[in-house]
């Protein structure tokens, strides 16, 4: 159409544009507009934007069609027979045609605006792809970014000739970066001379020196903060392995990104087949590059990753190569990193400069064996140790929560993060388990994939009010709400005396003070890491936790620090991103939730009494919400103070609003199983007595299994106390224990009974409780009383849970038979996940590194028979509770609920608790309607046809449908 108009204008000698620039500008616009509002020679455009561009051009050029006079000025008639009226008619025709076309574009734009916006993962496509781009950068560019930052600060220092005012730990990194980078670069340069002579050279050459320097510094400081050996100390073998793993991981990403970028920049010259590097490609390579280029344009990152992985030449390094690389980098760090004490510590002498790290050795005694073993350690200088708890904010933290929903799981290592290595199962190096899950058909694993995707798609956000309060408390020294004291306890001064008893007491006190300070330091580092992640995420609209499973099938978030499986602090800071109106039901459940979090026995009341408890403390709840630190601090009396405070704030907002039921709530409400392991045993054995003890039956108030066991223990002890101590020595201990028996004394033993707690384990648990109370001054008396109490508690458990003990014994017998054949116990969970118990004997493998000879543990074919037997019962029950949680998660998602799970604690919005309660009960019944034990026995007989297994234990007549009607099954 436009072509026709301008063709006619030419015939009539009309010059619609006064200058060439305007003409080219107009042609650019018109050439891009298609009559179907599509595009010509460019990407699709929004018709509204094109119309806006057209209008602005029309208004800013002489040929703007504002009137005939202006239009007439553009007509240059050279034909003497032409008159002005004919020109005006032509202009009118042009104007009419353009008006029609303008109206058509407007109409098309209005129709486009009415069409629904493309939605991806619950958000607009543009927003999703923007967040996806940020996510990919977070996964692939953090180490590079840290290296660049160091380099930029150093360059800035050189230009300004001034040292920047940096935080302590950041200034350490800055001081170490350049010498370490140069030392690594010297190694890389040396490898070119000594080709083939350095065994780890080919691995170190895969990354630039600056990135390896940054990774080594950050990983070392991270390990020193969060290590089992104590803050400031890390085993050489652990440090070398983890630094080597991090270097390999980044090398893999670096290799991938280089290839992807190279493929994206391929010169589109199929005839010659020449790529950006000047190499000639085969037809197959050209086809592959074209495919990747197309996918990258469409943001199909996962497909690109799959293609590159299939054609990837990157080979896994293996643990030996990892530790050699890690050990060499640690050695270079130790050789180049120094520390200088603050100036105020010097007298008039020269400043002391000393190594930041040193290598030492420690001796550890192996438990239950008369053996000791020496291992190498890396220790940091006390000055560094002192600053570790403030260093989290300056460290690169990998595996942060994701900004967009994780990729769906489709295989062993396919899902979750885009580029960071992600595995569906935490195998911890167990080869047989890894092989089993890789061989399992994807269709069989689909229920597990679906459940993990559901858990990973739950959107979270930071509760800014609670985080702000925690930051205030932390800045003022902690010590509130269970937060650790930020100050150390004072070290006692050495006595000015030669009295050996006094010196002995001083040494003991000093040892206790150092132990307490070490524990505090470790806790401070942990809190700082959690808070730093929260600070990083607080301004995000929402984020997601990708999940995977352990070898038993229990689900866990992959992010290690701030997640809903964590402490009260973590749970108080986190909330659902989506808010929902409370409704009448939700308001009631929010009140129950506050009572549950307050604890202290209130959580064992009937629901109506819990509601009454909360309503009787409304004044305290309002005060806690308004003045959490300045007021009466009622919330601090709760067992879970920060979660309680978050719920108090939500309830206060609701009750103060004109319509409390319409108030929006983001708080996750928890429904917890009642001693969940015993619930699973009661269902497996259809045990009436056990079912009643753990709330599988309907009751007016929740049954308290711990209190019931304590009552049984007390009855047995009362009978024993009446015996003659001469003929029954335990009568003495029975009398001593009568005042000590309560719910708390037996709780841990009851909880761990389903996990196969032994007599010695029960004894140690009870001994610890008695010691905490200071029940007996004499250690020998404490020990013998604990022995007696442990025997009585286990006896009471056997009486109450006879069916559970029978099933545990059957599990143990089956495992013993299998282990006798030097085979690991294996089974498949109800959701199709293969489980292989990983307990095998390890052999020592020595690896010579530049730092020291390291001992690596390697799995052998020999199983640990006793461990296979004792661990089977608890592991099997864990695989059942994991299956129940996953089944509930998928069903809740299907019903439109937000869901989060912590093993036997299920979370959703307050308004949805009733629906979730129905679903989780239905799924429990569905799970145990399956012949679980029969299927297990059949699988054993099929795997070991030559072996004879004991018959299944007898089961009771408990009706599983009772669970549907039990209000306190999960509560």
ChimeraX attribute file (.defattr): number of C-alpha atoms within 10 A of each C-alpha:
attribute: neighborCount
match mode: 1-to-1
recipient: residues
	/A:1	11
	/A:2	16
	/A:3	10
	/A:4	9
	/A:5	15
	/A:6	15
	/A:7	13
	/A:8	15
	/A:9	19
	/A:10	12
	/A:11	8
	/A:12	19
	/A:13	17
	/A:14	21
	/A:15	18
	/A:16	21
	/A:17	16
	/A:18	13
	/A:19	11
	/A:20	9
	/A:21	10
	/A:22	18
	/A:23	15
	/A:24	12
	/A:25	13
	/A:26	18
	/A:27	12
	/A:28	11
	/A:29	15
	/A:30	15
	/A:31	15
	/A:32	19
	/A:33	20
	/A:34	14
	/A:35	12
	/A:36	10
	/A:37	18
	/A:38	14
	/A:39	16
	/A:40	13
	/A:41	8
	/A:42	9
	/A:43	9
	/A:44	11
	/A:45	14
	/A:46	15
	/A:47	23
	/A:48	18
	/A:49	11
	/A:50	18
	/A:51	18
	/A:52	11
	/A:53	13
	/A:54	16
	/A:55	13
	/A:56	12
	/A:57	17
	/A:58	16
	/A:59	12
	/A:60	10
	/A:61	16
	/A:62	18
	/A:63	20
	/A:64	17
	/A:65	19
	/A:66	12
	/A:67	12
	/A:68	14
	/A:69	10
	/A:70	13
	/A:71	22
	/A:72	17
	/A:73	14
	/A:74	19
	/A:75	19
	/A:76	13
	/A:77	15
	/A:78	9
	/A:79	9
	/A:80	6
	/A:81	7
	/A:82	12
	/A:83	10
	/A:84	13
	/A:85	10
	/A:86	11
	/A:87	22
	/A:88	16
	/A:89	12
	/A:90	19
	/A:91	23
	/A:92	16
	/A:93	15
	/A:94	18
	/A:95	18
	/A:96	12
	/A:97	15
	/A:98	16
	/A:99	12
	/A:100	12
	/A:101	15
	/A:102	15
	/A:103	13
	/A:104	15
	/A:105	21
	/A:106	15
	/A:107	14
	/A:108	17
	/A:109	19
	/A:110	13
	/A:111	10
	/A:112	14
	/A:113	13
	/A:114	9
	/A:115	9
	/A:116	7
	/A:117	12
	/A:118	10
	/A:119	12
	/A:120	14
	/A:121	10
	/A:122	10
	/A:123	13
	/A:124	13
	/A:125	14
	/A:126	13
	/A:127	13
	/A:128	18
	/A:129	15
	/A:130	12
	/A:131	15
	/A:132	19
	/A:133	14
	/A:134	16
	/A:135	20
	/A:136	17
	/A:137	13
	/A:138	19
	/A:139	20
	/A:140	19
	/A:141	16
	/A:142	16
	/A:143	22
	/A:144	17
	/A:145	16
	/A:146	19
	/A:147	21
	/A:148	15
	/A:149	13
	/A:150	21
	/A:151	16
	/A:152	12
	/A:153	14
	/A:154	18
	/A:155	12
	/A:156	14
	/A:157	13
	/A:158	11
	/A:159	9
	/A:160	10
	/A:161	9
	/A:162	9
	/A:163	12
	/A:164	12
	/A:165	8
	/A:166	10
	/A:167	13
	/A:168	15
	/A:169	20
	/A:170	16
	/A:171	15
	/A:172	18
	/A:173	19
	/A:174	19
	/A:175	17
	/A:176	22
	/A:177	25
	/A:178	20
	/A:179	18
	/A:180	26
	/A:181	22
	/A:182	16
	/A:183	19
	/A:184	22
	/A:185	18
	/A:186	12
	/A:187	17
	/A:188	19
	/A:189	12
	/A:190	13
	/A:191	19
	/A:192	11
	/A:193	9
	/A:194	10
	/A:195	11
	/A:196	11
	/A:197	9
	/A:198	10
	/A:199	13
	/A:200	20
	/A:201	20
	/A:202	14
	/A:203	17
	/A:204	25
	/A:205	16
	/A:206	17
	/A:207	17
	/A:208	16
	/A:209	21
	/A:210	23
	/A:211	21
	/A:212	27
	/A:213	28
	/A:214	27
	/A:215	24
	/A:216	26
	/A:217	21
	/A:218	21
	/A:219	19
	/A:220	22
	/A:221	23
	/A:222	21
	/A:223	20
	/A:224	26
	/A:225	26
	/A:226	18
	/A:227	16
	/A:228	12
	/A:229	12
	/A:230	16
	/A:231	25
	/A:232	26
	/A:233	26
	/A:234	25
	/A:235	22
	/A:236	26
	/A:237	21
	/A:238	18
	/A:239	25
	/A:240	28
	/A:241	22
	/A:242	20
	/A:243	26
	/A:244	32
	/A:245	20
	/A:246	19
	/A:247	24
	/A:248	24
	/A:249	17
	/A:250	25
	/A:251	21
	/A:252	21
	/A:253	19
	/A:254	18
	/A:255	16
	/A:256	21
	/A:257	16
	/A:258	12
	/A:259	14
	/A:260	19
	/A:261	12
	/A:262	16
	/A:263	21
	/A:264	19
	/A:265	14
	/A:266	18
	/A:267	16
	/A:268	14
	/A:269	10
	/A:270	14
	/A:271	7
	/A:272	11
	/A:273	17
	/A:274	17
	/A:275	19
	/A:276	13
	/A:277	10
	/A:278	10
	/A:279	9
	/A:280	13
	/A:281	15
	/A:282	13
	/A:283	12
	/A:284	9
	/A:285	13
	/A:286	20
	/A:287	13
	/A:288	16
	/A:289	22
	/A:290	17
	/A:291	16
	/A:292	22
	/A:293	21
	/A:294	14
	/A:295	16
	/A:296	18
	/A:297	10
	/A:298	9
	/A:299	14
	/A:300	13
	/A:301	18
	/A:302	17
	/A:303	14
	/A:304	19
	/A:305	19
	/A:306	12
	/A:307	14
	/A:308	17
	/A:309	12
	/A:310	9
	/A:311	10
	/A:312	14
	/A:313	10
	/A:314	12
	/A:315	8
	/A:316	11
	/A:317	15
	/A:318	11
	/A:319	16
	/A:320	19
	/A:321	23
	/A:322	23
	/A:323	28
	/A:324	28
	/A:325	27
	/A:326	32
	/A:327	27
	/A:328	21
	/A:329	26
	/A:330	26
	/A:331	19
	/A:332	22
	/A:333	25
	/A:334	19
	/A:335	16
	/A:336	20
	/A:337	20
	/A:338	17
	/A:339	17
	/A:340	13
	/A:341	13
	/A:342	10
	/A:343	9
	/A:344	6
	/A:345	9
	/A:346	11
	/A:347	8
	/A:348	6
	/A:349	6
	/A:350	7
	/A:351	13
	/A:352	12
	/A:353	10
	/A:354	13
	/A:355	15
	/A:356	21
	/A:357	23
	/A:358	15
	/A:359	17
	/A:360	13
	/A:361	13
	/A:362	11
	/A:363	10
	/A:364	11
	/A:365	11
	/A:366	10
	/A:367	8
	/A:368	6
	/A:369	7
	/A:370	7
	/A:371	9
	/A:372	10
	/A:373	9
	/A:374	10
	/A:375	14
	/A:376	18
	/A:377	19
	/A:378	20
	/A:379	21
	/A:380	23
	/A:381	16
	/A:382	12
	/A:383	13
	/A:384	21
	/A:385	18
	/A:386	13
	/A:387	15
	/A:388	24
	/A:389	22
	/A:390	17
	/A:391	21
	/A:392	24
	/A:393	18
	/A:394	15
	/A:395	20
	/A:396	17
	/A:397	19
	/A:398	14
	/A:399	18
	/A:400	22
	/A:401	28
	/A:402	26
	/A:403	22
	/A:404	27
	/A:405	24
	/A:406	23
	/A:407	16
	/A:408	18
	/A:409	25
	/A:410	17
	/A:411	17
	/A:412	19
	/A:413	14
	/A:414	18
	/A:415	24
	/A:416	26
	/A:417	25
	/A:418	19
	/A:419	22
	/A:420	17
	/A:421	16
	/A:422	20
	/A:423	19
	/A:424	25
	/A:425	21
	/A:426	18
	/A:427	18
	/A:428	11
	/A:429	11
	/A:430	17
	/A:431	13
	/A:432	17
	/A:433	21
	/A:434	19
	/A:435	12
	/A:436	14
	/A:437	21
	/A:438	14
	/A:439	11
	/A:440	15
	/A:441	11
	/A:442	16
	/A:443	11
	/A:444	13
	/A:445	19
	/A:446	17
	/A:447	19
	/A:448	26
	/A:449	24
	/A:450	18
	/A:451	25
	/A:452	27
	/A:453	25
	/A:454	25
	/A:455	26
	/A:456	28
	/A:457	24
	/A:458	21
	/A:459	22
	/A:460	22
	/A:461	21
	/A:462	25
	/A:463	20
	/A:464	16
	/A:465	13
	/A:466	20
	/A:467	21
	/A:468	13
	/A:469	15
	/A:470	21
	/A:471	13
	/A:472	13
	/A:473	16
	/A:474	20
	/A:475	10
	/A:476	12
	/A:477	13
	/A:478	18
	/A:479	13
	/A:480	15
	/A:481	19
	/A:482	14
	/A:483	17
	/A:484	18
	/A:485	18
	/A:486	18
	/A:487	13
	/A:488	14
	/A:489	13
	/A:490	10
	/A:491	14
	/A:492	13
	/A:493	10
	/A:494	11
	/A:495	12
	/A:496	8
	/A:497	9
	/A:498	8
	/A:499	9
	/A:500	9
	/A:501	10
	/A:502	14
	/A:503	15
	/A:504	11
	/A:505	12
	/A:506	17
	/A:507	16
	/A:508	12
	/A:509	15
	/A:510	17
	/A:511	14
	/A:512	14
	/A:513	17
	/A:514	17
	/A:515	13
	/A:516	14
	/A:517	20
	/A:518	16
	/A:519	15
	/A:520	20
	/A:521	26
	/A:522	22
	/A:523	20
	/A:524	23
	/A:525	22
	/A:526	17
	/A:527	21
	/A:528	19
	/A:529	25
	/A:530	21
	/A:531	23
	/A:532	20
	/A:533	18
	/A:534	23
	/A:535	17
	/A:536	13
	/A:537	19
	/A:538	18
	/A:539	11
	/A:540	12
	/A:541	12
	/A:542	20
	/A:543	24
	/A:544	23
	/A:545	28
	/A:546	29
	/A:547	27
	/A:548	27
	/A:549	20
	/A:550	16
	/A:551	24
	/A:552	27
	/A:553	28
	/A:554	22
	/A:555	25
	/A:556	24
	/A:557	21
	/A:558	22
	/A:559	17
	/A:560	16
	/A:561	24
	/A:562	25
	/A:563	23
	/A:564	21
	/A:565	17
	/A:566	14
	/A:567	16
	/A:568	19
	/A:569	24
	/A:570	22
	/A:571	21
	/A:572	25
	/A:573	27
	/A:574	26
	/A:575	24
	/A:576	23
	/A:577	20
	/A:578	16
	/A:579	14
	/A:580	18
	/A:581	18
	/A:582	24
	/A:583	19
	/A:584	13
	/A:585	14
	/A:586	23
	/A:587	23
	/A:588	19
	/A:589	24
	/A:590	27
	/A:591	23
	/A:592	29
	/A:593	27
	/A:594	28
	/A:595	27
	/A:596	26
	/A:597	22
	/A:598	23
	/A:599	17
	/A:600	12
	/A:601	9
	/A:602	18
	/A:603	19
	/A:604	18
	/A:605	19
	/A:606	19
	/A:607	23
	/A:608	12
	/A:609	16
	/A:610	22
	/A:611	20
	/A:612	14
	/A:613	17
	/A:614	23
	/A:615	15
	/A:616	11
	/A:617	13
	/A:618	16
	/A:619	13
	/A:620	18
	/A:621	27
	/A:622	20
	/A:623	21
	/A:624	24
	/A:625	24
	/A:626	14
	/A:627	12
	/A:628	19
	/A:629	17
	/A:630	9
	/A:631	13
	/A:632	13
	/A:633	19
	/A:634	21
	/A:635	27
	/A:636	19
	/A:637	13
	/A:638	20
	/A:639	17
	/A:640	22
	/A:641	22
	/A:642	26
	/A:643	27
	/A:644	27
	/A:645	26
	/A:646	24
	/A:647	26
	/A:648	26
	/A:649	19
	/A:650	19
	/A:651	25
	/A:652	19
	/A:653	16
	/A:654	20
	/A:655	15
	/A:656	11
	/A:657	12
	/A:658	9
	/A:659	10
	/A:660	18
	/A:661	19
	/A:662	16
	/A:663	21
	/A:664	18
	/A:665	27
	/A:666	23
	/A:667	27
	/A:668	24
	/A:669	25
	/A:670	25
	/A:671	22
	/A:672	18
	/A:673	19
	/A:674	23
	/A:675	22
	/A:676	22
	/A:677	22
	/A:678	25
	/A:679	23
	/A:680	24
	/A:681	22
	/A:682	28
	/A:683	26
	/A:684	21
	/A:685	24
	/A:686	21
	/A:687	24
	/A:688	19
	/A:689	18
	/A:690	26
	/A:691	25
	/A:692	20
	/A:693	23
	/A:694	25
	/A:695	27
	/A:696	33
	/A:697	25
	/A:698	17
	/A:699	15
	/A:700	11
	/A:701	15
	/A:702	25
	/A:703	22
	/A:704	17
	/A:705	23
	/A:706	23
	/A:707	17
	/A:708	17
	/A:709	24
	/A:710	23
	/A:711	16
	/A:712	19
	/A:713	24
	/A:714	23
	/A:715	14
	/A:716	16
	/A:717	23
	/A:718	16
	/A:719	12
	/A:720	19
	/A:721	21
	/A:722	13
	/A:723	15
	/A:724	12
	/A:725	14
	/A:726	9
	/A:727	8
	/A:728	12
	/A:729	13
	/A:730	21
	/A:731	21
	/A:732	17
	/A:733	21
	/A:734	24
	/A:735	17
	/A:736	18
	/A:737	20
	/A:738	15
	/A:739	10
	/A:740	16
	/A:741	18
	/A:742	17
	/A:743	17
	/A:744	14
	/A:745	21
	/A:746	23
	/A:747	19
	/A:748	16
	/A:749	26
	/A:750	23
	/A:751	17
	/A:752	17
	/A:753	22
	/A:754	23
	/A:755	21
	/A:756	20
	/A:757	18
	/A:758	15
	/A:759	15
	/A:760	12
	/A:761	15
	/A:762	24
	/A:763	22
	/A:764	17
	/A:765	18
	/A:766	26
	/A:767	22
	/A:768	16
	/A:769	17
	/A:770	20
	/A:771	15
	/A:772	9
	/A:773	9
	/A:774	11
	/A:775	16
	/A:776	14
	/A:777	9
	/A:778	9
	/A:779	11
	/A:780	10
	/A:781	14
	/A:782	20
	/A:783	19
	/A:784	15
	/A:785	23
	/A:786	25
	/A:787	20
	/A:788	18
	/A:789	27
	/A:790	25
	/A:791	15
	/A:792	18
	/A:793	25
	/A:794	20
	/A:795	16
	/A:796	22
	/A:797	21
	/A:798	15
	/A:799	15
	/A:800	17
	/A:801	22
	/A:802	17
	/A:803	25
	/A:804	28
	/A:805	20
	/A:806	18
	/A:807	21
	/A:808	21
	/A:809	17
	/A:810	18
	/A:811	22
	/A:812	19
	/A:813	16
	/A:814	20
	/A:815	26
	/A:816	21
	/A:817	19
	/A:818	21
	/A:819	20
	/A:820	13
	/A:821	13
	/A:822	15
	/A:823	21
	/A:824	24
	/A:825	23
	/A:826	21
	/A:827	20
	/A:828	17
	/A:829	20
	/A:830	20
	/A:831	22
	/A:832	19
	/A:833	24
	/A:834	22
	/A:835	24
	/A:836	23
	/A:837	22
	/A:838	22
	/A:839	20
	/A:840	20
	/A:841	14
	/A:842	15
	/A:843	13
	/A:844	12
	/A:845	11
	/A:846	12
	/A:847	16
	/A:848	13
	/A:849	20
	/A:850	15
	/A:851	18
	/A:852	16
	/A:853	15
	/A:854	22
	/A:855	15
	/A:856	17
	/A:857	12
	/A:858	13
	/A:859	17
	/A:860	13
	/A:861	12
	/A:862	16
	/A:863	22
	/A:864	18
	/A:865	22
	/A:866	14
	/A:867	16
	/A:868	22
	/A:869	22
	/A:870	21
	/A:871	18
	/A:872	22
	/A:873	20
	/A:874	20
	/A:875	20
	/A:876	21
	/A:877	20
	/A:878	22
	/A:879	23
	/A:880	24
	/A:881	23
	/A:882	25
	/A:883	28
	/A:884	25
	/A:885	23
	/A:886	27
	/A:887	24
	/A:888	26
	/A:889	29
	/A:890	21
	/A:891	19
	/A:892	23
	/A:893	16
	/A:894	11
	/A:895	13
	/A:896	10
	/A:897	20
	/A:898	24
	/A:899	26
	/A:900	27
	/A:901	22
	/A:902	18
	/A:903	20
	/A:904	20
	/A:905	18
	/A:906	24
	/A:907	22
	/A:908	24
	/A:909	28
	/A:910	28
	/A:911	24
	/A:912	23
	/A:913	22
	/A:914	14
	/A:915	13
	/A:916	24
	/A:917	21
	/A:918	16
	/A:919	19
	/A:920	24
	/A:921	24
	/A:922	17
	/A:923	20
	/A:924	23
	/A:925	19
	/A:926	14
	/A:927	19
	/A:928	18
	/A:929	13
	/A:930	11
	/A:931	11
	/A:932	15
	/A:933	16
	/A:934	12
	/A:935	14
	/A:936	15
	/A:937	18
	/A:938	14
	/A:939	15
	/A:940	20
	/A:941	14
	/A:942	11
	/A:943	12
	/A:944	15
	/A:945	11
	/A:946	8
	/A:947	13
	/A:948	11
	/A:949	18
	/A:950	11
	/A:951	10
	/A:952	13
	/A:953	16
	/A:954	11
	/A:955	17
	/A:956	15
	/A:957	9
	/A:958	19
	/A:959	15
	/A:960	21
	/A:961	16
	/A:962	16
	/A:963	23
	/A:964	20
	/A:965	14
	/A:966	18
	/A:967	21
	/A:968	25
	/A:969	29
	/A:970	23
	/A:971	22
